């Protein structure tokens, strides 16, 4: 299927599909006229990419995990997998710290609003 149909089927913009290709996350086939040709397995991969992006993982880590999720040969295991898990855990920990900081800021704003409402005539 061409990029417009792949965009419709996957719910991902054509621009995002091109970006995923530029980042090496997907490799669509090519028709004889040079147009991109997306098969169902590429669409399935796009949906996985979208899910991982929504979880907050950066493209760099997604590029590393995709081969493992798809069971590609020579995807690496053992030490590489442990290193990847360490990076994901580290990313999660930084995210948790940001959430805690934002929660503290929200609590401070709530306290300010509550105090301001008491003194508001």
N, C-alpha and C positions, 0 to 999 in steps of 0.2 A: 504494500500500500504506500502511496505517496505521503509526503509530510503533512498535508492538510487533513487527510483521513486519519493518519496516525495521531495527530493532534486531537482530533475529535474523539477518537476511540479511547485514548489515554487520559483525556482531560488536561493535557499539558500543552502549553502554547508551542507553536512552531519555533519560536525564538528559543524557548527552553530546550527543545529537542536538539537544536543546533548547538546550544551551549553544552549540553551533555556530551555531544559528539566531540566538540572542541576540547573538552576536559578528559576525553578518553574513556568516558563511562559507558558509552554505547558505540557500536560500529555498524551503522545501517549498510545494507547492500547498495549497489548502484545499478540502475537500469542502463540500457545501451545508450540512452540519451543523456546520461550523467545525473539524472534525478535520483534522489535518495529513495531507497526501497526498504520499508520497514516490515519485518515479519512479526508474527505473533510473539515469538520469544523475545524480540527486542522491545515490544510493547510491555511484556511482562516485566522485563528488566527495568524499564522506565518507571513502572508502578512501584517497584522495590526502591529505586532511587528516590522517588518522590516521598515514600514513607520514611526513609532514612533521613532525608532533608528535613521533613517535618519534625522528626525527633530531635533535631538540632545538631546532628553530626556534620562536621565540615566536609566539603567535597574531597579533601585530601584523604580523610579516613574512609569515606565511602568508596573511593577508588581502591583502597586496600582490601576492604571487606567484601566487595562484590564477587570477586572470583571464588571466595570461600562459600558464599551463600549459594552460588550456582553450581558448586561442586566441580569447578573446572580443574583439569589435571594441572599439576605443578603450581597449585595455588599457594603452596607453603603451609606448614603446620608447625607444631612444636614451639620453638623459640619465637618464630615470627608471630604465631598466633598469640603467645603470651605477651609479646611486645605490643601487639595490637590491642589486646584486652587491657593492658596497662594504660595505653593512650586513651582508650574509651573511658576507663575508670577515672583517669585524670581529668578528662573533659567533663565528665559527670560531676566530679568534685568541684571544679571551677564553677559549673552551672549552679550547684547547690549553694556555693558561697555567694554568688550573685543574687540568688533567690532570697537568701537570708538577709542580705544587705537591703534589697528592695522591700522585704517585709518590715524591716526596721524603719525604713523611710516612710512606708505607708502608715505604720503605727504612729510615727511622729506627726505626720500630716493629720491623721485622725484626731490625735490629741489637740493639735492646734485648732482644727475646725470645731471640735467640741468646746474648747475654751472660748473661741471667738463667738460662737453661738450664744453662750451664756452671757457674754458682755454686750451683745448686739441688742439695741433698744427695740 
